[in-house]
Amino acid sequence: MSWAVLILAGLVEVAWSQSIKPTENFTRPLPTLVCFALAAAAVWLLSRSMNTLPVGTAYAVFTGIGAIGAVTLGIVLQDDPVTVGRLAALALIVGGIVLAKVTA
């Protein structure tokens, strides 16, 4: 169950990362409220997963999911550049997450 909660935490972190830009430097109240709520939810879910998972493993997987999601959505939604280096970095992150899961 902790792994499911951790994956959910990572997905909420992805949503949080995408909610930052619409705040326009935290000058728009509703987007800012959504941003803070997503951040709090992501950290709360992460903390719940740490009840049974090692802290280092949980945090590495959490940030890895967040990074992969943020880069992917940046490419798909924001026309961020797609380069061999960025794709290689994503592959390394995925490999690190898999290794963390297998060795946890």
C-alpha positions as CSV (number, residue, x, y, z in Angstrom):
1,M,0.0,0.0,0.0
2,S,2.9,2.4,0.7
3,W,4.1,2.1,-2.8
4,A,0.6,3.1,-4.2
5,V,0.5,6.1,-1.8
6,L,4.1,7.0,-2.9
7,I,3.1,6.9,-6.6
8,L,0.0,9.0,-5.9
9,A,2.3,11.5,-4.1
10,G,4.5,11.7,-7.1
11,L,1.5,12.3,-9.4
12,V,0.3,15.0,-7.1
13,E,3.7,16.5,-7.2
14,V,3.5,16.6,-11.0
15,A,0.2,18.4,-10.8
16,W,1.8,20.8,-8.3
17,S,4.7,21.5,-10.6
18,Q,2.3,22.5,-13.4
19,S,0.2,24.7,-11.0
20,I,3.1,27.0,-10.2
21,K,3.2,29.0,-13.5
22,P,-0.5,30.0,-13.5
23,T,0.0,31.7,-10.1
24,E,2.0,34.4,-12.0
25,N,4.5,34.8,-9.2
26,F,1.8,34.1,-6.6
27,T,-0.1,37.2,-7.6
28,R,-3.3,35.3,-8.5
29,P,-5.2,34.2,-5.4
30,L,-7.1,31.1,-6.8
31,P,-4.2,29.5,-8.7
32,T,-2.0,30.3,-5.7
33,L,-4.4,28.5,-3.4
34,V,-4.5,25.5,-5.7
35,C,-0.7,25.5,-5.9
36,F,-0.3,25.5,-2.1
37,A,-3.0,22.8,-1.7
38,L,-1.3,20.5,-4.2
39,A,2.1,21.0,-2.5
40,A,0.7,20.2,0.9
41,A,-1.1,17.1,-0.4
42,A,2.0,15.8,-2.1
43,V,4.1,16.2,1.0
44,W,1.4,14.7,3.2
45,L,1.1,11.6,0.9
46,L,4.9,11.3,0.8
47,S,5.0,11.4,4.6
48,R,2.4,8.6,4.8
49,S,4.4,6.4,2.5
50,M,7.5,6.9,4.7
51,N,5.7,5.1,7.5
52,T,6.9,1.8,6.0
53,L,9.3,2.8,3.2
54,P,12.9,4.0,3.8
55,V,13.1,7.8,3.7
56,G,15.8,7.9,1.1
57,T,14.0,5.5,-1.2
58,A,10.6,7.2,-0.8
59,Y,12.1,10.7,-1.5
60,A,14.1,9.6,-4.5
61,V,11.1,7.9,-6.1
62,F,8.9,10.9,-5.2
63,T,11.2,13.4,-6.8
64,G,11.9,11.1,-9.7
65,I,8.2,10.8,-10.6
66,G,7.9,14.6,-10.2
67,A,10.8,15.2,-12.5
68,I,9.7,12.8,-15.2
69,G,6.2,14.2,-15.1
70,A,7.2,17.8,-15.1
71,V,9.6,17.3,-18.1
72,T,7.1,15.2,-20.0
73,L,4.3,17.7,-19.5
74,G,6.6,20.6,-20.3
75,I,7.4,18.9,-23.6
76,V,3.8,18.0,-24.4
77,L,2.0,21.2,-23.1
78,Q,4.6,23.9,-23.1
79,D,6.6,23.1,-26.2
80,D,9.8,22.6,-24.1
81,P,12.6,21.3,-26.3
82,V,13.1,17.5,-26.9
83,T,16.8,16.7,-27.0
84,V,18.8,13.5,-26.8
85,G,20.3,14.8,-23.5
86,R,16.9,15.4,-21.9
87,L,15.6,12.0,-23.0
88,A,18.8,10.3,-21.7
89,A,18.3,12.1,-18.4
90,L,14.7,10.8,-18.2
91,A,15.9,7.3,-18.9
92,L,18.4,7.5,-16.1
93,I,15.8,8.8,-13.7
94,V,13.4,5.9,-14.6
95,G,16.3,3.5,-14.2
96,G,17.0,5.0,-10.7
97,I,13.4,4.7,-9.7
98,V,13.3,1.0,-10.8
99,L,16.5,0.3,-9.0
100,A,15.2,2.0,-5.8
101,K,12.0,-0.1,-6.0
102,V,13.9,-3.4,-6.6
103,T,16.3,-2.8,-3.8
104,A,14.0,-1.3,-1.2
